[in-house]
Amino acid sequence: MSTDTLEDTQTTPLNSGALNQQQITATDLPQEHLRQTGRTANGAVNTNALSHEIGLVSLGTNLDSRYIGPSSGYFLARVMLTSKSRAASPPTRDPNFSIRLVEAAHGSLGLPRKEMTEELCDAFFELVHPQYPVLHRPTFIATLNKLYEQGDQDPVSSFQVYMVLAISCRLKSGLPGESYCMSALKYFDRLNVENSLQGLQCLILLTLFAMHSPSVRLNVWYLNYQCIAAVLDLGLQRDITTRSGISLLEQEMRTRIFWVVFTLDRTIATMMGRPIGLRDEACELRLPEGLDDASLMSTSNAQYSTSDSPYNPIAYSVHLFRLARINSEIKYVANSIVRHAPAYAYPAVINIYEWQRGVLQQLDQWANEIPVGDETQALHMKLICRQRYHSLRMVLLRPSPAIPKPTNEALEQCYHSAQECIRTFDKLYRNNLLVYSWTTFYSLALSTLTLFYCIKTVAKIAQDTDVPTLMSDLSISSSILSATGEHWSGAKRCRDILDDLGRSTVRQLFESSRQPVSPEAQRRRTRSTVVADQRNPSTSLLSDNNTVTPALMDVHPETEGAFEVPLNLFDDFLSTVSFADYLSGNEANVDVMMQSLFDDFSSAESNFG
């Protein structure tokens, strides 16, 4: 369900009382989405306003503006979505609709039969846990068996099992994940979430579910900071080892959990364009030993051998943790708002372009060192690593406060990474490994928007673009966004806006080149078109006979000028006044685009920031 909001000022406090409530009512959903700063009293644009200082969006009367920063991709939407109003009719909504903490059609559910539970838990540990290794699998399995044998006597065990089931159900269509989340939340008020490692594990599981489900009305931005507070309170940022008297298992779980929170913090901060919460310099950034879960069961610290299995999930986890450190550097340098920070904050970068090239080399080296493996689980993690690699390259290469005008070479590399990111999602889908989380939705939409931005900004990219290949990539994006829309309602609105922009862009390129569809491009299109039965045929970019469809040529007159590059591209791309209505008389495509990215991830009850 979409509330058509980016954020709201009311929050759901993260405490046992709030989480124990099953229903919270919001009667005042905002109707107005755009109230830009950076304009004068008479509505004129203040061209002196810097792009990264104007990322404020007001959601309506009596609502404070909220900040969406430079790394979020908001500036891309500002530059690209300058077209006038779409012909689509506004979606209807009930302003008095009651918003529940967790929306579940069947209410809370008890444990399913054990065979089904084991299957769901396997899916969690194969698809989600390697990215966020928050649990020790043998310990969890023992807990699960005890729960079936003795009942729900331990609130921590019950919460963790139900929450793993909830997350796993989001990986399989049609299963009641929200109902299992409601079952888990019944135990929340009995958890010691403030000062126990198990409580922090529960918080992280809750955060992961919120990132995978649009039906949970929890504040992920604040959940993230609750996790950070727990990390600091438990001292997980310090390198406490077995020499201090703790077991090898506890040492490794403390380290793993620290890095899960560290990684989530950077992921959320980057997507929202907000400052990092857990600073690198405040932490002893030691990595896990890389031991598999079975090896951690040894009571002897000397037994540091991994199992004989060729696939070791923690190897991919550690590799992603290394990527999070590179993410930190990009956030600190490229996306810092204040360019003249005091010397004690961080060393000044003398040559920003040399720094950028150095980070690109770090990323390339990281990509070359992705662990290898032939199993299905290894394929999934290799593709996840490739997608994260290209996503972070785009963050580094796109315009930022540090590099507001990237070189053409940088944007060409950015364009390539956007292509590869989209194609990696296609590979995940075709191998039945795609998880429809909010990060999937966000990354796919921003990759598509990045394609358009690079074509629009760099003449050489436009000239060298193979139109049928671009159509194939856009077909992948549109199809997967259609499928994602079954989970996140904002994805379909993003798809519609991006389809319009794609038709306009392709039309311009097609008229310039008059290129026929090559056999290879047709093979790519046939191979890449996914979930075709969920798509609207009118949005297809190519017809069955490989010609441009009327839908492609039917560009709205008001969108034709969108291909032109504005003069003050980087000085006032957040304060341009050439945006018109989409949903109502005072809302712009750019805001609809960004709201579509964030509204399901937040709510009137649990704003994302």
C-alpha positions as CSV (number, residue, x, y, z in Angstrom):
1,M,0.0,0.0,0.0
2,S,1.3,3.4,-0.9
3,T,0.6,6.5,1.1
4,D,2.1,8.7,-1.6
5,T,4.5,10.2,1.0
6,L,8.2,10.5,1.2
7,E,8.3,11.1,4.9
8,D,6.2,12.3,7.7
9,T,7.0,14.2,10.9
10,Q,5.4,11.7,13.2
11,T,7.5,8.7,14.2
12,T,7.0,5.3,15.7
13,P,9.3,5.3,18.7
14,L,11.3,2.1,19.0
15,N,10.3,0.9,22.3
16,S,8.4,-2.1,23.6
17,G,5.2,-0.1,24.1
18,A,5.1,1.3,20.6
19,L,6.0,-2.0,18.9
20,N,3.5,-3.9,21.0
21,Q,0.6,-1.9,19.4
22,Q,-0.9,-3.5,16.4
23,Q,-2.6,-0.4,15.0
24,I,-1.7,3.2,14.9
25,T,-4.0,5.6,13.1
26,A,-2.9,8.5,10.9
27,T,-5.8,10.7,9.7
28,D,-3.8,13.4,8.1
29,L,-1.9,12.0,5.1
30,P,-0.2,14.9,3.2
31,Q,-1.7,16.0,-0.1
32,E,1.1,18.3,-1.1
33,H,4.6,17.1,-2.0
34,L,6.5,20.0,-3.3
35,R,7.6,23.1,-1.4
36,Q,11.0,23.9,-2.7
37,T,13.5,26.2,-1.1
38,G,15.9,28.0,-3.4
39,R,13.2,30.3,-4.8
40,T,12.4,34.0,-4.2
41,A,9.2,35.3,-2.9
42,N,7.7,35.7,-6.3
43,G,8.6,32.2,-7.3
44,A,11.8,32.9,-9.3
45,V,14.7,30.6,-9.1
46,N,17.6,31.6,-6.9
47,T,20.4,30.5,-9.2
48,N,23.0,31.1,-6.5
49,A,21.6,28.2,-4.4
50,L,24.0,25.2,-4.6
51,S,22.5,21.9,-5.6
52,H,23.5,20.0,-2.5
53,E,22.0,22.7,-0.2
54,I,18.5,22.6,-1.6
55,G,17.6,18.9,-1.2
56,L,14.6,19.7,1.0
57,V,11.1,18.4,0.2
58,S,8.1,19.5,2.1
59,L,5.2,17.1,2.2
60,G,2.4,19.4,3.0
61,T,0.8,21.8,5.4
62,N,2.3,21.7,9.0
63,L,5.0,19.3,7.9
64,D,8.7,20.3,8.1
65,S,10.9,19.8,5.1
66,R,13.0,16.7,5.0
67,Y,16.5,16.4,3.7
68,I,17.4,14.2,0.7
69,G,21.2,14.6,0.1
70,P,23.6,14.4,-2.9
71,S,24.4,10.7,-2.9
72,S,20.7,9.7,-3.1
73,G,20.3,10.4,-6.8
74,Y,17.9,13.2,-6.2
75,F,19.9,15.5,-8.4
76,L,19.6,13.0,-11.3
77,A,15.8,13.2,-11.0
78,R,16.0,17.0,-10.9
79,V,18.1,17.1,-14.1
80,M,16.2,14.5,-16.0
81,L,12.6,14.8,-15.0
82,T,11.9,18.2,-16.4
83,S,9.0,17.2,-18.6
84,K,5.5,18.6,-18.1
85,S,2.6,16.8,-16.7
86,R,1.8,13.2,-17.6
87,A,-1.5,12.3,-19.0
88,A,-2.1,9.8,-16.3
89,S,-5.0,10.4,-13.9
90,P,-4.1,10.9,-10.3
91,P,-4.4,7.8,-8.1
92,T,-7.1,7.9,-5.5
93,R,-6.5,7.5,-1.8
94,D,-8.4,7.7,1.4
95,P,-6.9,10.4,3.6
96,N,-8.5,8.7,6.6
97,F,-7.1,5.3,5.9
98,S,-5.8,3.6,9.0
99,I,-2.1,2.7,8.9
100,R,-1.1,-0.3,10.9
101,L,2.3,-1.0,12.2
102,V,2.3,-4.2,10.2
103,E,-0.4,-4.9,7.7
104,A,-1.2,-8.6,7.6
105,A,-4.3,-10.0,5.9
106,H,-4.3,-13.1,8.1
107,G,-3.3,-11.6,11.4
108,S,-0.5,-13.2,13.4
109,L,0.3,-16.8,12.6
110,G,1.8,-19.7,14.6
111,L,4.7,-21.8,13.4
112,P,4.0,-23.7,10.2
113,R,4.9,-27.4,9.9
114,K,8.5,-28.0,10.6
115,E,9.4,-29.0,7.1
116,M,8.1,-25.7,5.7
117,T,10.0,-23.8,8.4
118,E,13.2,-25.5,7.5
119,E,12.7,-24.7,3.9
120,L,12.1,-21.1,4.6
121,C,15.1,-20.8,7.0
122,D,17.3,-22.4,4.3
123,A,16.1,-19.6,1.9
124,F,17.0,-17.0,4.5
125,F,20.5,-18.4,5.1
126,E,21.2,-18.8,1.4
127,L,19.9,-15.5,0.0
128,V,19.9,-12.9,2.8
129,H,22.3,-14.0,5.5
130,P,25.5,-14.0,3.4
131,Q,25.0,-10.3,2.9
132,Y,24.1,-9.7,6.6
133,P,25.5,-12.5,8.7
134,V,23.8,-11.6,11.9
135,L,23.1,-15.1,13.2
136,H,25.1,-18.2,13.9
137,R,23.3,-20.9,11.9
138,P,24.0,-23.9,14.0
139,T,22.9,-22.0,17.1
140,F,19.8,-20.9,15.3
141,I,18.9,-24.4,14.1
142,A,19.3,-25.7,17.7
143,T,17.0,-22.9,18.9
144,L,14.5,-23.8,16.2
145,N,14.4,-27.4,17.2
146,K,14.0,-26.5,20.8
147,L,11.1,-24.2,19.9
148,Y,9.3,-27.0,18.2
149,E,10.0,-29.4,21.0
150,Q,9.3,-27.2,24.1
151,G,7.2,-24.3,22.8
152,D,7.9,-20.5,22.9
153,Q,9.3,-20.2,26.4
154,D,12.2,-17.9,25.4
155,P,11.2,-14.6,23.8
156,V,14.5,-14.1,22.0
157,S,14.3,-17.5,20.3
158,S,10.7,-17.0,19.4
159,F,11.3,-13.5,18.0
160,Q,14.3,-14.6,15.9
161,V,12.6,-17.6,14.5
162,Y,9.4,-15.7,13.6
163,M,11.4,-12.9,12.1
164,V,13.5,-15.2,10.0
165,L,10.3,-16.7,8.7
166,A,8.9,-13.3,8.0
167,I,12.0,-12.3,5.9
168,S,12.0,-15.7,4.1
169,C,8.4,-15.3,3.1
170,R,9.4,-12.1,1.3
171,L,11.6,-14.2,-0.9
172,K,8.7,-16.4,-1.9
173,S,5.6,-15.0,-3.5
174,G,2.3,-15.4,-1.8
175,L,3.6,-16.3,1.7
176,P,2.3,-14.3,4.7
177,G,5.6,-12.7,5.9
178,E,3.7,-9.8,7.6
179,S,1.8,-12.3,9.7
180,Y,5.0,-13.9,11.0
181,C,6.3,-10.4,11.7
182,M,3.3,-9.7,13.8
183,S,3.9,-12.9,15.7
184,A,7.5,-11.9,16.3
185,L,6.5,-8.5,17.6
186,K,4.4,-10.0,20.3
187,Y,7.7,-10.9,22.0
188,F,9.4,-7.6,21.5
189,D,8.4,-6.0,24.9
190,R,10.1,-9.0,26.6
191,L,13.5,-8.5,24.8
192,N,16.5,-6.8,26.2
193,V,17.3,-4.8,23.1
194,E,19.3,-2.1,24.8
195,N,22.2,-4.0,26.2
196,S,22.4,-7.5,24.9
197,L,23.9,-9.0,21.8
198,Q,20.8,-11.1,21.2
199,G,18.7,-7.9,21.5
200,L,20.8,-6.3,18.8
201,Q,20.4,-9.3,16.6
202,C,16.6,-8.9,16.9
203,L,16.8,-5.2,16.0
204,I,18.8,-6.0,12.9
205,L,16.3,-8.7,11.8
206,L,13.5,-6.2,12.3
207,T,15.5,-3.7,10.2
208,L,16.1,-6.2,7.4
209,F,12.4,-7.1,7.3
210,A,11.5,-3.4,7.0
211,M,13.8,-3.2,4.1
212,H,12.2,-6.2,2.4
213,S,8.5,-5.4,3.1
214,P,6.4,-2.4,2.2
215,S,3.8,-3.4,4.7
216,V,5.7,-2.8,7.9
217,R,5.4,0.7,9.2
218,L,8.6,1.1,11.1
219,N,11.1,3.9,10.8
220,V,14.2,2.4,9.1
221,W,16.2,5.5,9.5
222,Y,15.8,5.5,13.3
223,L,16.0,1.7,13.5
224,N,19.5,2.1,12.0
225,Y,20.5,4.5,14.7
226,Q,19.0,2.3,17.4
227,C,21.4,-0.4,16.0
228,I,24.3,2.0,16.1
229,A,23.5,3.0,19.7
230,A,23.5,-0.7,20.7
231,V,26.8,-1.3,18.9
232,L,28.5,1.5,20.8
233,D,26.8,0.5,24.1
234,L,28.0,-3.1,23.7
235,G,31.5,-2.0,22.6
236,L,31.3,-3.9,19.3
237,Q,33.4,-1.1,17.7
238,R,36.4,-2.2,19.8
239,D,38.6,-5.2,19.0
240,I,37.8,-7.5,21.9
241,T,39.2,-10.9,21.4
242,T,39.5,-14.3,23.0
243,R,42.4,-13.0,25.0
244,S,39.8,-11.1,27.1
245,G,38.2,-14.3,28.1
246,I,35.4,-14.6,25.6
247,S,34.9,-17.6,23.3
248,L,35.8,-17.7,19.6
249,L,32.2,-17.8,18.8
250,E,31.4,-14.7,20.7
251,Q,34.4,-12.9,19.3
252,E,33.4,-13.6,15.7
253,M,29.7,-12.8,16.3
254,R,30.5,-9.5,17.9
255,T,32.7,-8.7,14.8
256,R,30.2,-9.9,12.3
257,I,27.3,-8.0,13.9
258,F,29.4,-4.8,14.1
259,W,30.1,-5.1,10.3
260,V,26.4,-5.7,9.5
261,V,25.4,-2.5,11.3
262,F,28.4,-0.7,9.7
263,T,27.3,-1.9,6.2
264,L,23.6,-1.1,6.7
265,D,24.5,2.4,8.0
266,R,26.4,3.1,4.8
267,T,23.8,1.6,2.5
268,I,21.0,3.6,4.1
269,A,23.0,6.8,4.3
270,T,24.1,6.6,0.7
271,M,20.6,6.0,-0.6
272,M,19.2,8.8,1.4
273,G,22.1,11.1,0.8
274,R,22.6,11.7,4.5
275,P,25.6,11.6,6.8
276,I,27.2,8.4,8.0
277,G,26.2,7.6,11.6
278,L,28.9,5.2,12.7
279,R,32.2,7.0,11.9
280,D,35.2,4.9,10.7
281,E,37.7,6.7,12.9
282,A,35.6,5.8,16.0
283,C,36.0,2.1,15.3
284,E,38.7,-0.5,15.3
285,L,37.9,-1.9,11.8
286,R,39.1,-5.4,12.3
287,L,37.4,-7.9,9.9
288,P,36.0,-11.3,10.9
289,E,38.4,-14.3,10.7
290,G,36.5,-15.7,7.7
291,L,35.6,-18.9,9.5
292,D,32.5,-20.7,8.6
293,D,29.8,-21.3,11.2
294,A,30.8,-24.9,11.8
295,S,34.4,-23.9,12.7
296,L,33.1,-21.5,15.3
297,M,31.6,-24.3,17.3
298,S,35.1,-25.4,18.4
299,T,35.9,-24.6,22.0
300,S,39.6,-24.4,21.2
301,N,40.8,-21.1,19.8
302,A,43.5,-23.0,18.0
303,Q,41.1,-24.7,15.6
304,Y,41.0,-22.1,12.9
305,S,40.2,-24.4,9.9
306,T,37.2,-24.0,7.7
307,S,35.0,-26.8,6.5
308,D,35.7,-28.7,3.2
309,S,32.7,-27.1,1.5
310,P,33.9,-25.1,-1.6
311,Y,31.2,-22.5,-0.8
312,N,31.9,-20.4,2.3
313,P,29.2,-17.7,2.7
314,I,31.2,-15.7,5.2
315,A,33.9,-15.2,2.5
316,Y,31.4,-13.1,0.5
317,S,30.3,-11.4,3.7
318,V,33.8,-10.3,4.5
319,H,34.3,-9.1,0.9
320,L,31.1,-7.0,1.1
321,F,32.4,-5.5,4.4
322,R,35.5,-4.4,2.6
323,L,33.3,-2.7,0.0
324,A,31.6,-0.8,2.9
325,R,34.9,0.8,3.8
326,I,35.3,2.1,0.3
327,N,31.7,3.3,0.5
328,S,32.8,5.3,3.6
329,E,35.6,7.0,1.7
330,I,33.3,8.0,-1.1
331,K,30.7,9.4,1.4
332,Y,33.4,11.3,3.3
333,V,35.1,12.9,0.4
334,A,32.8,13.1,-2.6
335,N,29.5,13.7,-0.8
336,S,30.6,16.0,2.1
337,I,28.5,19.2,2.0
338,V,31.2,21.4,3.6
339,R,34.2,21.6,1.2
340,H,36.4,23.4,3.7
341,A,36.2,21.1,6.7
342,P,38.6,21.7,9.6
343,A,41.9,19.9,9.4
344,Y,41.0,17.6,12.3
345,A,37.9,16.3,10.5
346,Y,39.7,14.5,7.7
347,P,42.8,15.3,5.5
348,A,42.2,17.6,2.6
349,V,42.2,16.0,-0.8
350,I,44.7,18.0,-3.0
351,N,43.6,16.7,-6.4
352,I,40.0,15.4,-6.4
353,Y,40.3,13.7,-9.8
354,E,43.4,11.8,-8.7
355,W,41.5,10.7,-5.6
356,Q,38.6,9.6,-7.8
357,R,40.9,7.5,-10.0
358,G,42.4,6.0,-6.9
359,V,39.1,4.9,-5.5
360,L,38.1,3.5,-8.9
361,Q,41.2,1.4,-8.8
362,Q,40.3,0.2,-5.3
363,L,36.8,-0.8,-6.6
364,D,38.3,-2.5,-9.6
365,Q,40.7,-4.5,-7.4
366,W,37.8,-5.4,-5.1
367,A,35.8,-6.7,-8.0
368,N,38.7,-8.8,-9.3
369,E,38.9,-10.4,-5.8
370,I,35.3,-11.5,-5.5
371,P,35.3,-15.1,-4.2
372,V,34.7,-17.8,-6.7
373,G,32.4,-20.8,-6.6
374,D,30.2,-22.9,-8.8
375,E,27.2,-23.5,-6.6
376,T,23.9,-21.7,-7.0
377,Q,24.5,-19.8,-3.7
378,A,27.9,-18.7,-5.0
379,L,26.4,-17.5,-8.2
380,H,23.9,-15.4,-6.2
381,M,26.5,-13.8,-4.1
382,K,28.8,-13.2,-7.1
383,L,26.0,-11.4,-8.8
384,I,25.2,-9.4,-5.7
385,C,28.8,-8.4,-5.4
386,R,28.9,-7.3,-9.1
387,Q,25.7,-5.3,-8.6
388,R,27.0,-3.5,-5.5
389,Y,30.3,-2.8,-7.3
390,H,28.6,-1.1,-10.2
391,S,26.2,0.8,-7.9
392,L,29.0,2.2,-5.9
393,R,30.9,3.1,-9.1
394,M,27.9,5.2,-10.1
395,V,27.8,7.0,-6.8
396,L,31.5,7.8,-7.3
397,L,31.2,8.9,-10.9
398,R,27.9,10.9,-10.8
399,P,27.9,14.6,-10.1
400,S,28.6,15.2,-6.4
401,P,29.4,18.2,-4.2
402,A,33.1,17.4,-4.6
403,I,32.9,16.9,-8.4
404,P,29.9,18.8,-9.7
405,K,31.0,18.5,-13.3
406,P,32.4,15.0,-13.9
407,T,34.6,14.5,-16.9
408,N,33.1,12.9,-20.0
409,E,35.4,9.9,-19.4
410,A,33.9,9.5,-15.9
411,L,30.3,9.7,-17.2
412,E,31.2,7.2,-19.9
413,Q,32.3,4.8,-17.1
414,C,29.2,5.7,-15.1
415,Y,27.0,4.8,-18.1
416,H,28.7,1.4,-18.5
417,S,28.1,0.7,-14.8
418,A,24.5,1.6,-15.1
419,Q,24.2,-0.8,-18.0
420,E,25.9,-3.6,-16.1
421,C,23.8,-3.0,-13.0
422,I,20.6,-3.4,-15.0
423,R,21.9,-6.5,-16.7
424,T,23.0,-8.0,-13.4
425,F,19.5,-7.7,-12.1
426,D,18.3,-9.5,-15.3
427,K,20.7,-12.4,-14.5
428,L,19.5,-12.6,-11.0
429,Y,15.9,-12.7,-12.2
430,R,16.6,-15.3,-14.9
431,N,18.3,-17.5,-12.3
432,N,15.3,-17.1,-9.9
433,L,17.6,-15.3,-7.4
434,L,16.2,-11.8,-7.5
435,V,14.9,-10.5,-4.1
436,Y,12.4,-7.7,-4.4
437,S,13.7,-5.6,-1.6
438,W,13.6,-1.8,-1.4
439,T,17.3,-1.7,-2.3
440,T,16.6,-3.6,-5.5
441,F,13.8,-1.2,-6.4
442,Y,16.0,1.8,-5.6
443,S,19.1,0.6,-7.4
444,L,17.2,-0.4,-10.6
445,A,15.4,2.9,-10.8
446,L,18.6,4.9,-10.2
447,S,20.5,2.9,-12.7
448,T,17.9,3.6,-15.4
449,L,17.9,7.3,-14.6
450,T,21.7,7.3,-14.8
451,L,21.5,5.9,-18.3
452,F,19.3,8.8,-19.4
453,Y,21.4,11.3,-17.6
454,C,24.7,10.2,-19.2
455,I,23.1,10.1,-22.7
456,K,21.7,13.5,-22.2
457,T,24.9,15.1,-20.8
458,V,27.6,13.6,-23.0
459,A,27.3,13.9,-26.7
460,K,29.7,11.1,-27.4
461,I,27.6,8.7,-25.3
462,A,24.5,9.6,-27.3
463,Q,26.4,9.2,-30.6
464,D,27.8,5.8,-29.7
465,T,24.7,4.4,-28.1
466,D,23.3,1.4,-30.0
467,V,19.6,2.2,-29.9
468,P,18.4,-1.5,-29.9
469,T,20.8,-2.3,-27.1
470,L,19.4,0.6,-25.1
471,M,15.9,-0.6,-25.8
472,S,16.9,-4.0,-24.5
473,D,18.2,-2.5,-21.3
474,L,15.1,-0.4,-20.8
475,S,12.9,-3.4,-21.5
476,I,14.7,-5.2,-18.7
477,S,14.3,-2.3,-16.3
478,S,10.6,-1.8,-17.1
479,S,9.8,-5.5,-16.8
480,I,11.6,-5.9,-13.4
481,L,10.1,-2.7,-12.1
482,S,6.7,-4.1,-13.1
483,A,7.4,-7.2,-11.1
484,T,8.8,-5.2,-8.2
485,G,5.5,-3.2,-8.3
486,E,3.7,-6.3,-7.1
487,H,5.6,-5.7,-3.8
488,W,6.4,-2.0,-3.8
489,S,3.6,0.2,-5.2
490,G,6.0,3.0,-6.0
491,A,7.9,0.9,-8.5
492,K,5.0,1.1,-11.0
493,R,4.9,4.8,-10.8
494,C,8.7,4.9,-11.3
495,R,8.3,2.6,-14.2
496,D,5.7,4.8,-15.9
497,I,7.8,7.9,-15.5
498,L,11.0,6.1,-16.7
499,D,9.1,4.6,-19.6
500,D,8.0,8.1,-20.8
501,L,11.5,9.4,-20.4
502,G,12.8,6.3,-22.3
503,R,10.5,6.8,-25.2
504,S,11.5,10.4,-25.5
505,T,15.2,9.5,-25.3
506,V,15.0,6.6,-27.7
507,R,13.0,8.6,-30.1
508,Q,15.7,11.3,-30.2
509,L,18.4,8.7,-30.7
510,F,16.4,6.8,-33.3
511,E,15.7,9.8,-35.4
512,S,19.4,10.7,-35.3
513,S,20.7,7.3,-36.2
514,R,17.8,5.5,-38.0
515,Q,19.5,2.3,-36.9
516,P,17.8,-1.0,-37.6
517,V,17.5,-3.7,-34.9
518,S,20.5,-6.0,-35.3
519,P,20.0,-9.8,-34.8
520,E,22.2,-9.7,-31.7
521,A,20.2,-6.9,-30.2
522,Q,17.0,-8.9,-30.9
523,R,18.5,-12.0,-29.2
524,R,19.4,-9.8,-26.2
525,R,15.9,-8.5,-26.1
526,T,14.3,-11.9,-26.3
527,R,16.7,-13.2,-23.6
528,S,16.3,-10.2,-21.3
529,T,12.5,-9.6,-21.5
530,V,11.2,-10.8,-18.1
531,V,7.8,-11.2,-16.5
532,A,6.3,-10.2,-19.9
533,D,2.8,-11.2,-18.7
534,Q,2.9,-8.5,-16.1
535,R,3.8,-5.7,-18.5
536,N,1.4,-3.4,-20.4
537,P,2.0,-4.1,-24.1
538,S,1.7,-0.4,-24.8
539,T,4.9,0.3,-22.9
540,S,7.0,-2.1,-25.1
541,L,9.8,-0.3,-26.9
542,L,10.0,-2.8,-29.7
543,S,7.2,-4.5,-31.6
544,D,7.3,-8.2,-32.6
545,N,8.6,-7.3,-36.0
546,N,11.6,-5.4,-34.5
547,T,10.4,-2.0,-35.5
548,V,9.8,1.0,-33.3
549,T,6.3,0.8,-31.8
550,P,3.7,3.6,-32.0
551,A,4.1,3.8,-28.2
552,L,7.8,4.8,-28.7
553,M,7.0,7.4,-31.3
554,D,4.0,8.7,-29.3
555,V,6.0,11.2,-27.3
556,H,4.0,13.8,-25.5
557,P,4.7,17.2,-27.1
558,E,5.6,18.7,-23.7
559,T,8.3,16.0,-23.2
560,E,10.2,16.6,-26.4
561,G,12.2,19.4,-24.9
562,A,13.3,17.2,-22.0
563,F,16.2,16.0,-24.1
564,E,17.8,19.5,-24.2
565,V,20.5,20.1,-21.6
566,P,19.7,23.1,-19.3
567,L,22.4,25.7,-19.2
568,N,22.9,25.9,-15.5
569,L,23.0,22.1,-15.2
570,F,24.8,21.9,-11.9
571,D,24.1,25.2,-10.2
572,D,20.3,25.1,-10.1
573,F,19.2,21.5,-10.9
574,L,17.3,21.4,-7.6
575,S,15.6,24.7,-8.1
576,T,14.4,24.5,-11.7
577,V,10.9,25.8,-12.2
578,S,10.2,24.0,-15.4
579,F,8.5,21.1,-13.7
580,A,4.8,20.8,-14.0
581,D,2.0,18.6,-12.5
582,Y,1.9,14.9,-12.4
583,L,-0.4,13.8,-9.6
584,S,-2.1,17.1,-8.8
585,G,-1.8,20.8,-9.5
586,N,1.3,21.4,-7.5
587,E,3.4,18.2,-7.8
588,A,6.3,17.6,-10.2
589,N,7.5,14.5,-11.9
590,V,10.8,14.7,-10.0
591,D,9.0,14.6,-6.7
592,V,6.8,11.8,-7.8
593,M,9.9,9.9,-8.9
594,M,11.7,10.3,-5.6
595,Q,8.5,9.8,-3.6
596,S,7.9,6.6,-5.5
597,L,11.4,5.5,-4.4
598,F,10.9,6.3,-0.8
599,D,7.2,6.3,0.1
600,D,6.8,2.5,0.5
601,F,10.0,2.5,2.5
602,S,8.5,5.0,4.9
603,S,5.1,5.9,6.1
604,A,3.1,8.5,8.0
605,E,3.7,6.5,11.1
606,S,7.3,5.6,10.6
607,N,9.1,8.1,8.5
608,F,12.5,7.2,7.0
609,G,14.2,10.3,8.3
